[in-house]
Amino acid sequence: MIVERNVPLQPLNSFGIAARAAVLVRVRGEADVRAVRADAELGAQPTFVLGGGSNIVLTGDVKPVVLKVEVPGRRVVGETARHVIVEAGAGENWHDFVTWTLDQGLPGLENLALIPGTVGASPVQNIGAYGVELQDRFHELDAIDLLTGEVFTLGAAQCGFGYRDSVFKRAAAAPGDLGLAGRALILRVRFALPKDWQPVLGYLDIERRMEEEGVAHPSARQLYDWIVAIRRAKLPDPAVIGNAGSFFKNPTVTPEQCQDIIGRDPKVVHYPMPDGSVKLAAGWLIDACGWKGKSVGNAAVYEKQALVLVNRGGAAHPATGGEVMTLAKAIQTSVYERFGIRLEPEPVVV
């Protein structure tokens, strides 16, 4: 167990917000978690699980013991009649893992390329992009109970996946409820990659690439390359401009609500969903309210994509968590007043 004290967290969160952790433990396996629990000092304190730091907003120093997930490993673990099962340690970089699967000749995750963060965080958020969500490729995961030290395995149904949601984001409302927020640390995740692979297309950006390059049936590697290029053109690199990716979830409304909005704003970007609801593009709603490029202190709305909030101050004069949240709340108020829709932030506010 590696224990560090008074640790700067600025390099450990993609927004680049300056904060410190009183205690940070580097977790490379379940033994490290059990050692924390057995420690007379650390075992009595609350904990905070930190992955890649790409989906958090720090509003101050972190007082709970920070468990920095660094569980390594990538391997093929088996197969079924229809799938190859691959496993990755929770501390692995997500994009590097996606790249590795393609290098092994195992397609299926290419639409999720270049999403920031770690493998362990991917089921927590049920990450998704370009028509694929993590739950579409998920097999099972191993996690450790932070209260008991017991390792357990969950399948897809037990993870309670929803849009950018899972059981890991929900607290237990009563004894016996399967709410695991703050209760579990994910160790390893396994994915079922299809043997009979078919490309997932249908998004305008992808269709434009197909037309531009004259490719009607792209390979997984072509799709991967296109999505990497599309994301790099739209989204700022956190290593250059601090950010937490898409800051708000795309809201869903009823068809009647959507028609009402279309009546007032015919250009609203919307997508019909299988359950009959309609998903609206949060970035379009924010842009329509005139927020693109606006700022509060050193926190700003990215001028190329209104869905992304950025740190304009850099490492020397970083935006504070307070500035980020003040800007976010002002955007929420503006969108609600114009469209009657409450935007929900994606990042965890600490």
N, C-alpha and C positions, 0 to 999 in steps of 0.2 A: 504494500500500500504506500503510494507516494503522496505525502501530505505537504501542501504549500500554504503559506499564510500571507495575508495582505497582498493578494494577487491582483495586478491590473487586468481588468476585463475588456479594455478598449480593443486589443487585438483579437479577442475571442467573441466579438459580436459584429456582424456584418454592417451594422449601422455606424460602427466606429464611435459609439457613445462612451465617454469616459466614466468609469465606475470601478469599484474594487470589490473583491470577495475577501471576507475575513479569513475563510478557510476554503481551500480547493483540493479535492482528492481526485487523482487521475485513475479512472476505472477501466481496467483492461480485461476484467472478467468478474464472475460472481464472487470469487474469493475476496476481491477488494471491497465489495459492498458488505459482505459478512464481517470483514475486518473493521469497517466503520461502525457497524452495529455493535460489535463486541468492545469497541474502545470506550473507556469510562467517560471521556470528555465528549467525543464526537457522537456517540450513540444516543445521547440524551437530547441532541439538537435536531431541529427540523432540517430537511434537505431540499435542494433544488437541483434538478437534473438539467445539465447543459450539453447539447449536442454540438452542431456546427455554429450555433448562435446566429443563424440566418433568419430566424422567425421570432425575435424578441426585441422589445424596447425596454431598455434599462432606465428607470426613473430615479435611481439612487444606488448607493452601495448595497450589495447583497449580503444580508446577515445570515441566512441559513447556510449550512455546509453545501458547497457547490460540488456536485458529482459530475465531473467532466468525462463524458463517455468516449472511450478510445478503444473499444473492443475491436480487434482486427480480424481479417480473414475473408477469403472469397473462394468458393469451391462448388463443384457440381456434386450433389448429394444423392441423386437417384432419378428415376423416371417412372412415369405411368404410361398407359397406352397412348395418351394424347399429349403429355407434357414432359418436359425436362425440368427437374427441380434443382434450383441453385440457391445457395445460402451465402449471406454476407454478414460480417460482424457489424454491430450497430455503430461503431466508430468510423466505418469506411465512408469516404466521400461518395455521395450519391452519383454524381456525374461520372466519376472514375469507374464506379461499379457498372453503370450502364455501358460505358465504353468497353469494359472487360467482357461483358456478356456477348457483345457483338464480335469481339476479337475471338471468342470461343465458337463463333458460328451459331449463336443462340439469340435470335431476334425476339422482340416482343416488348422491350422497354424503350425503344428508340424515340417514341413520341414524348417521353419524359426526360429527354436529354437536357442537360445544362440547368436543371432545377437545382438551386443551391441547397446546401445542407448535407446531413448525414443519412445513411441508410436507416438508422434507428429512429430518426424523426419522421421518415416517410409514412409509416402507417399511422402515427399520431395525427398527422395533418390530412391523411388520405390524399396525398399530393396528386395533382392531375394537370394535364395540358394536352391540347390538340386531339381531343376525343378519347383519351385514355386516362383512367384513374388508377391509382395503385391497387384498389380492390379488384380490378379486372385481372391483375397478374399475381395477386397475393395467394400464398399457400398456407403458411402458418408462421408464428414467431415464438421465441422463447423470451421470457421476461423474469425478473426477480422481484419478489414482494419486498418492499423497503421496510416493512414492519416486522415480517417474520423471517426474512432471509431465504424463503423457499422459492425455487425456480419452478415456473409453470409454463405451459404451452397453450396458445390460443389459436383457433382457426378463424376463418373469415367471419362466420356468424357471431362468434363471441366478441369480436372486435367492434361490432356495432358501427360499421362504416356508414358515413353520410357525406354530404358535400362539405369537404374540408373539415371533416369531423370524425371522431372515433370515441370509443369508450375511454381512451387515455386522456381525453379533454373534459370528461364529465366526472364530477364528484359523486360518490354514493349518497343518495338522498336518505337511505335508511339501511340498517344492518342487513347484509345479504345482497344488497344491490351490487351489480357489477359496474361500478364507477371507479375508474383507476387513476383519476387525476391526482398527482402527488403521491400515489401509492406504489407505482411500479416503475422499474427501469428496464427498458428493452435491451436485450443482450444480442440476439441474432434474429434475422428475418429471412424467411425462405419464400421463393417466388416460383410459380408454375408458368414456364414459358412454352408457348404452343409449338408442337412439332409441325402442324399444318398451319404455318404462319400466313396471314393475310395482312396487307398494309391497312392501317386505319387512316383514312383520308377525309375529305369533306370540309376541311377548313379553308377559308378563302386564301389565306397566305400560302397554304400548301398547293391549292389548285393553281394559283398564279405561277408557282415554281414549276409545276408540271407542264404548264402551257409554255412558259419561257424556254424550258430546256427540251421540250418535245418528248417528254417521258410520260407514257400513259400508265405504266406499271412499275413504279419505283421499287428498288430493293430496300431492305431495311437500312443499309448503310447510306444510301442516297437520302432516305427520309431523315435519318439521323443528322446528316450533314446540312440538310435544308433547315431543320428545326434549330440546330445550333446557330446557323447564320441568321435566321429570323429573330431568335431571342437576343442575339448580340446586337442586332440593329435596333431593337426596340427598348432593351433594358440596359441600364448602366452596370458596368462591372463593379461589384462591391470593393474590389481592390483599388479602384480608381476613385469612385464616388460612393460613399457609404450609403447603404439602403437595405431594406428588408424584403425586397421583391414587391409583389403585389400587396398593397397595404390593406385593401378592403375586399371582402368577398363579393362576388357578383350576386346581387339579390334576385330572388325568384318571386314572381307575382302571379296572380290569376290571369286568365285570358282577358277577363273583363277589365282588370286594372291596366293591363297592357294596352288594350284598345283605347282606354281613356287617355293614357299618356301619348299614344300615337296620334290621337285627335288633336293634342296640343303641340306635340313635337314629332312630326312624321318621320324624322330621320333617326329616331332612337334605335340603337343597335340591340336586337333581341334574338333569342334562340328558343324555339319550342322544345320542351323537354318530354321524355317518354311518359311521364306521369300526368301530362296535360297542363302542367304549369309552364310559365315562360321565364327564361333567365334573361336578365338585362345586363348589359355591359356597364359595370360600375365606372370604368374609366371614361366612358362616353358621358355618363351622368355628371361626373365631376368636371369634365371639360366643358360641358354645356353650361355649367354654373360659373365658368370663367376662372377656374383655379390654376390652370396650367401655367407654371413658371412663378406663381405667387409663393411668398415665404413668410415665416414667423421666426425671427432671429436667424439662426443658421439652418433651420429646417425648411425645406422647400418642396413644392410639387415639381416633379421632373418635367422639363419642357417638351420632351419627346413622348411621354406616356403619363397621363394624368393619374393613373392608378398607382404610381410609384412615388413615395416620399423619399427625399434624399437628404444627406448631410452635406450642406454646402461649405461648412467650415473646415473640412479636412481633418487630419490628425492633430494639427496644431490648435485649432479653435473649433472643436467639434460641437455639433448641435447637442443640446441637452435633451433628455427624455421628456422633460416638461415642455420644451418647444415643439417637439414632435407631436405630443398628445394635444397641445393647444391647437396646432394646425389641423390635426385629424378631427378634433371636435368641431372646429369651425366649418370644415368641409361637410361633416355629417349634418350640421344645422342647415347649411346652405342647400344641400340636396333634399333634405326633408321639407324645407319651406317651399321649394319649387316643384318637387315631384311627389311629395307625401311618402317617400321611401326612406327607411332608416338603414344606412350602411353599417355593416358590422366589420370591425377590424379583423384581419387575419392574424397578425403577430400577437404573441403573449406579452402583456404588459407586466413588468416585474418591478 
